[in-house]
Amino acid sequence: MPEGRISIGPLIQVGFIVHDCEAYSHRWTTLFELPPARVVEWPLREGMTAVLRGLPIDLRMKIAFIEMPNAQLEFIQPLEPNNIYAEFLEQHGEGIHHVLFDVPDPEAAAARMGVDVLQSGDTVKPGGRWYFLDTLAMFGFPLELRRRAPDS
């Protein structure tokens, strides 16, 4: 591999920011042959943490997931204004927000790319963490990188 390139896994997820995750995901499952969405409220367990631009936040959102053979569709409905999802919805309205890939060390990847971490948080499985990178100028959207939990 050429020097400086970052190893990433396959595409894991395409994320959308929406006003109503259940209605938006229902449009997808009505139009396309997809399984029903699984809807959850975040945080999913006690002790989950999130950070926005270096400061801790209480992240609350409702999320609908549709599992596809090769990737997941994620529909995020922010329930509070203090996060990048609510910012996106206010500035751009509903739409595609991010793509997610797994990497061994998201913070090292961000440093190699020369970008900041906008927001990060714990994964559902303890020990993992997701990171949204400030890649708007680079890619036109925030790139999400995830460090999987040890037993995932």
C-alpha positions in Angstrom: 0.0 0.0 0.0 1.4 3.5 -0.9 2.7 5.5 2.1 0.0 7.7 3.7 -3.1 5.8 2.6 -5.6 4.8 5.2 -7.0 1.3 5.3 -10.8 1.2 5.5 -13.3 -1.7 5.6 -16.4 -2.0 3.3 -19.2 0.6 3.4 -21.2 -0.1 6.5 -23.9 2.6 6.4 -25.5 5.5 4.6 -27.0 8.0 7.1 -29.8 10.4 6.6 -31.0 13.3 8.8 -34.8 13.6 9.0 -37.6 15.3 10.9 -39.5 12.0 11.5 -37.4 8.8 11.2 -40.5 6.5 11.2 -42.3 8.3 8.4 -39.1 8.6 6.4 -38.0 5.0 6.7 -41.7 3.9 5.9 -41.3 5.7 2.6 -38.3 3.5 1.8 -40.0 0.2 2.9 -43.1 1.1 1.0 -41.4 1.9 -2.2 -38.7 -0.8 -2.1 -38.5 -4.5 -1.1 -36.8 -3.9 2.2 -37.4 -5.3 5.7 -39.2 -3.2 8.2 -37.2 -0.6 10.0 -36.0 -1.1 13.6 -36.6 2.1 15.6 -34.6 2.9 18.7 -34.2 5.9 21.0 -30.6 7.0 21.8 -28.9 6.5 24.2 -29.6 2.8 24.2 -27.9 2.0 27.5 -26.7 3.8 30.7 -23.3 5.4 30.6 -23.1 6.1 26.8 -21.2 9.3 26.2 -21.0 11.8 23.3 -18.7 14.8 22.5 -19.4 17.7 20.2 -16.4 19.8 19.2 -14.4 18.6 22.2 -17.2 19.2 24.8 -19.4 16.5 26.4 -23.1 16.6 25.3 -26.3 14.8 26.3 -27.1 13.2 22.9 -30.7 12.3 22.4 -32.1 11.1 19.1 -34.5 8.6 17.6 -33.1 6.3 14.9 -34.6 4.0 12.3 -32.3 1.3 10.9 -33.0 -0.7 7.7 -30.7 -3.6 7.2 -29.8 -4.4 3.6 -27.6 -7.2 2.3 -24.5 -5.0 1.8 -25.1 -1.9 4.0 -27.4 -0.3 6.5 -29.7 2.7 6.0 -29.8 4.9 9.1 -32.5 7.6 9.5 -31.6 10.0 12.4 -34.2 12.2 14.0 -32.5 14.6 16.4 -34.5 15.2 19.6 -32.2 18.1 20.9 -30.4 21.0 19.2 -26.9 20.4 20.6 -25.5 18.1 17.9 -24.4 17.9 14.3 -27.6 16.2 13.2 -29.8 19.1 14.4 -27.3 21.6 12.8 -27.6 19.7 9.5 -31.4 19.7 9.6 -31.6 23.4 10.3 -29.0 24.3 7.6 -29.9 21.8 4.8 -33.2 20.2 5.6 -33.7 16.4 5.3 -31.2 14.4 3.3 -28.1 12.2 3.0 -25.7 13.2 5.8 -22.8 10.7 6.0 -21.3 7.4 5.0 -19.7 5.0 7.6 -16.6 2.9 7.4 -14.8 0.9 10.0 -11.1 1.7 10.7 -8.8 0.5 13.4 -8.0 4.0 14.7 -10.4 6.8 13.7 -8.5 9.5 15.6 -5.3 8.6 13.9 -7.1 8.6 10.5 -8.5 12.1 11.2 -5.0 13.3 12.1 -3.5 11.8 8.9 -6.3 13.4 6.9 -5.6 16.7 8.6 -9.2 17.2 9.8 -10.9 17.6 13.2 -13.4 15.3 14.9 -16.8 17.1 14.9 -18.7 14.7 17.1 -18.0 11.3 18.6 -19.9 8.8 20.8 -20.0 5.3 22.2 -21.2 2.4 20.0 -24.0 0.1 21.1 -21.5 -2.5 22.1 -19.2 -1.2 24.9 -15.6 -0.5 23.9 -16.4 0.8 20.4 -16.7 4.5 19.3 -17.9 6.4 16.3 -16.4 9.6 15.0 -17.8 12.2 12.6 -14.9 14.0 10.8 -14.9 17.6 9.5 -14.6 16.5 5.9 -17.2 18.9 4.4 -14.6 20.8 2.3 -12.9 17.5 1.3 -16.0 15.3 0.4 -19.1 17.5 0.7 -20.3 15.7 3.8 -19.0 14.5 7.2 -17.3 11.1 7.0 -18.1 8.8 9.9 -15.4 6.3 11.0 -16.0 3.7 13.6 -13.7 1.7 15.9 -15.5 -1.5 16.5 -16.0 -2.9 20.0 -13.4 -5.6 20.8 -15.8 -8.5 20.5 -17.6 -7.4 17.3 
